[in-house]
Amino acid sequence: MKIKHLLSISLITILSLGACKSTTNPGPTGATGSTGATGATGATGADGAAGAGGPQGVAGVTGANGSNGANGVNGTTGATGATGATGATGAGANGATGATGANGAVGATGAKGATGATGANGANGATGANGATGANGATGANGATGATGANGATGATGATGAAEINSYLFTNQSVSLLSATRLSVPAITQDVVDKGIVLVYCRTTGTSATWNPLPFSDSGNTLSLQDFGVGFLDIKSSFTSGSLDFRVVVIPGTALTNMMLHNPGISLNNYNQVAHALGIN
């Protein structure tokens, strides 16, 4: 039906065109006809041939290796097989013990060996005890008096006496932390100040202990000879006490030289050595 309608429309159009051509002067343009109804949709055409395949795409990047899977759990240990049976003992019997053989003949006596070396001497016995002392013999007669011997050589000159040495003993003296203790010592002359020496020793009053030289220190308490001059000396103390004895030895320069010369190695810190060398009682 659709084809017939199309053919009819085509014939009408052709006739109309033929009519227009026969007229020398075209007539006025007729009014536009109304739009005809839309024709029915034609049948779908057959599928076209399949197109050629496109080129193969670039291979994708290889993916990272996956992490190793966890180790599987160990299977349980199989049961131990049973021990095999012990084989039977062989049937052979033990052989009989052989008879004891007869004793062999006695061999000939060997030759005498060489004499051994002489042994070492034994240790000496212990020394016997000393015998008793014999009685004294009778006193012999006096011999004749011998001739007088020659006079001996003159001896070296002895050391100078201690007449220049002066020793003082001060008992039950007081010392103070606040001020020096002054002792009067007339033997300290200007010559002693210039050339001699003044030695001072101390000990606790009422004891016979060793004289301690100044400077002296005991458990943080100290005593020292602070100064001396013509006729005096001053003792400095780090504590206060009222029961000390002081021994003062005044040695002039010449006596000091002689003492050191004749008493090498003497210690001036040892009062007993000084007193012995100088003859001090």
TIDRENPA-481096 format. One line per 8 residues: number of its first residue (from 1); for each residue x, y negated, z negated of C-alpha. Coordinates in steps of 0.2 Angstrom, whole numbers, padded with zeros to 4 digits, m for minus. Layout:
N
NUM) X Y Z; ...
This chain:
281
1) 0000 0000 0000; 0014 m0012 m0004; 0022 m0009 0013; 0005 m0013 0022; 0003 m0029 0013; 0021 m0034 0017; 0018 m0031 0036; 0002 m0041 0036
9) 0011 m0056 0028; 0025 m0054 0041; 0013 m0055 0056; 0004 m0070 0050; 0020 m0079 0047; 0026 m0075 0065; 0009 m0080 0073; 0010 m0097 0063
17) 0027 m0100 0070; 0022 m0096 0087; 0007 m0109 0086; 0019 m0122 0080; 0030 m0120 0095; 0017 m0122 0108; 0013 m0139 0102; 0023 m0153 0109
25) 0021 m0165 0095; 0019 m0157 0078; 0004 m0161 0068; 0004 m0168 0051; 0011 m0157 0038; m0002 m0147 0029; m0004 m0146 0011; 0007 m0133 0002
33) m0002 m0118 m0001; m0003 m0110 m0018; 0010 m0099 m0023; 0006 m0081 m0020; 0005 m0068 m0033; 0022 m0060 m0037; 0024 m0044 m0028; 0026 m0028 m0037
41) 0044 m0023 m0043; 0052 m0012 m0030; 0058 0005 m0034; 0075 0007 m0043; 0089 0011 m0031; 0099 0026 m0033; 0114 0026 m0044; 0130 0020 m0036
49) 0145 0031 m0034; 0156 0032 m0050; 0171 0019 m0050; 0189 0024 m0051; 0196 0028 m0068; 0206 0013 m0076; 0225 0015 m0080; 0229 0024 m0097
57) 0231 0012 m0112; 0248 0010 m0121; 0251 0023 m0135; 0247 0016 m0152; 0261 0015 m0166; 0264 0031 m0175; 0256 0030 m0192; 0267 0032 m0208
65) 0270 0049 m0215; 0258 0053 m0229; 0265 0057 m0247; 0269 0075 m0251; 0256 0084 m0259; 0258 0090 m0277; 0266 0107 m0280; 0254 0121 m0282
73) 0253 0130 m0299; 0264 0145 m0301; 0255 0161 m0300; 0255 0172 m0315; 0269 0185 m0318; 0264 0202 m0313; 0264 0216 m0326; 0280 0225 m0329
81) 0279 0242 m0321; 0280 0258 m0333; 0297 0265 m0337; 0301 0281 m0327; 0302 0298 m0336; 0319 0304 m0341; 0326 0317 m0331; 0328 0335 m0338
89) 0345 0340 m0345; 0355 0352 m0335; 0354 0370 m0339; 0372 0375 m0340; 0378 0381 m0358; 0394 0375 m0366; 0409 0386 m0364; 0417 0395 m0378
97) 0432 0388 m0388; 0449 0395 m0383; 0460 0405 m0396; 0474 0395 m0405; 0491 0397 m0397; 0506 0404 m0407; 0518 0392 m0415; 0534 0389 m0405
105) 0551 0393 m0411; 0561 0381 m0423; 0573 0370 m0413; 0591 0368 m0417; 0597 0355 m0430; 0602 0339 m0422; 0620 0331 m0424; 0623 0320 m0440
113) 0620 0302 m0436; 0633 0288 m0438; 0635 0279 m0455; 0624 0264 m0457; 0632 0247 m0460; 0636 0241 m0477; 0621 0232 m0485; 0623 0213 m0491
121) 0629 0210 m0508; 0616 0208 m0522; 0613 0191 m0530; 0624 0186 m0544; 0618 0189 m0562; 0613 0175 m0573; 0627 0166 m0583; 0629 0173 m0600
129) 0626 0161 m0615; 0641 0151 m0622; 0650 0159 m0636; 0650 0150 m0653; 0662 0136 m0656; 0678 0141 m0665; 0683 0133 m0681; 0693 0116 m0681
137) 0712 0119 m0683; 0722 0111 m0697; 0727 0093 m0695; 0744 0091 m0689; 0757 0080 m0697; 0758 0061 m0692; 0770 0057 m0679; 0783 0044 m0680
145) 0778 0026 m0677; 0781 0021 m0659; 0790 0005 m0654; 0780 m0011 m0653; 0774 m0014 m0635; 0777 m0030 m0625; 0765 m0044 m0626; 0750 m0043 m0614
153) 0747 m0057 m0601; 0737 m0072 m0606; 0719 m0070 m0604; 0708 m0082 m0593; 0701 m0098 m0601; 0684 m0094 m0609; 0668 m0103 m0605; 0664 m0119 m0613
161) 0655 m0117 m0629; 0637 m0122 m0632; 0640 m0138 m0642; 0632 m0149 m0628; 0616 m0138 m0627; 0601 m0143 m0637; 0586 m0132 m0641; 0570 m0139 m0649
169) 0555 m0129 m0656; 0538 m0138 m0657; 0524 m0127 m0666; 0506 m0128 m0667; 0504 m0142 m0654; 0488 m0149 m0646; 0486 m0151 m0627; 0471 m0160 m0619
177) 0463 m0160 m0602; 0461 m0179 m0603; 0479 m0184 m0606; 0497 m0178 m0606; 0505 m0172 m0622; 0521 m0181 m0626; 0535 m0173 m0636; 0550 m0183 m0643
185) 0566 m0175 m0637; 0581 m0186 m0643; 0594 m0175 m0633; 0587 m0181 m0616; 0600 m0194 m0612; 0602 m0204 m0596; 0615 m0191 m0591; 0603 m0177 m0593
193) 0590 m0186 m0583; 0603 m0189 m0569; 0613 m0173 m0569; 0606 m0160 m0581; 0590 m0150 m0583; 0576 m0149 m0596; 0568 m0131 m0598; 0551 m0129 m0606
201) 0543 m0113 m0612; 0526 m0110 m0621; 0517 m0096 m0631; 0502 m0095 m0643; 0505 m0101 m0660; 0508 m0087 m0673; 0513 m0074 m0661; 0529 m0066 m0656
209) 0525 m0065 m0638; 0537 m0068 m0623; 0540 m0086 m0620; 0532 m0091 m0604; 0541 m0104 m0593; 0532 m0120 m0587; 0524 m0122 m0575; 0512 m0108 m0582
217) 0495 m0102 m0576; 0483 m0089 m0584; 0465 m0086 m0579; 0464 m0104 m0571; 0472 m0113 m0586; 0488 m0121 m0582; 0502 m0130 m0591; 0516 m0140 m0582
225) 0531 m0152 m0586; 0523 m0168 m0579; 0538 m0179 m0582; 0553 m0182 m0593; 0564 m0197 m0597; 0577 m0203 m0610; 0570 m0197 m0627; 0554 m0189 m0621
233) 0544 m0177 m0610; 0526 m0176 m0605; 0516 m0159 m0603; 0501 m0159 m0592; 0486 m0147 m0596; 0471 m0141 m0587; 0462 m0136 m0603; 0461 m0142 m0621
241) 0469 m0132 m0635; 0476 m0135 m0653; 0487 m0120 m0656; 0502 m0119 m0644; 0521 m0118 m0647; 0534 m0126 m0636; 0552 m0121 m0634; 0563 m0135 m0625
249) 0581 m0132 m0619; 0591 m0148 m0614; 0606 m0144 m0603; 0618 m0157 m0597; 0625 m0156 m0580; 0642 m0150 m0585; 0635 m0136 m0596; 0623 m0131 m0582
257) 0637 m0129 m0570; 0647 m0118 m0582; 0632 m0108 m0587; 0628 m0104 m0568; 0646 m0100 m0564; 0649 m0088 m0578; 0631 m0080 m0577; 0628 m0076 m0559
265) 0610 m0070 m0556; 0603 m0078 m0572; 0585 m0083 m0571; 0580 m0099 m0579; 0562 m0093 m0580; 0568 m0080 m0593; 0571 m0088 m0610; 0580 m0073 m0617
273) 0593 m0073 m0603; 0595 m0092 m0605; 0597 m0091 m0624; 0609 m0076 m0622; 0620 m0086 m0610; 0620 m0102 m0620; 0621 m0094 m0637; 0605 m0100 m0644
281) 0598 m0091 m0659
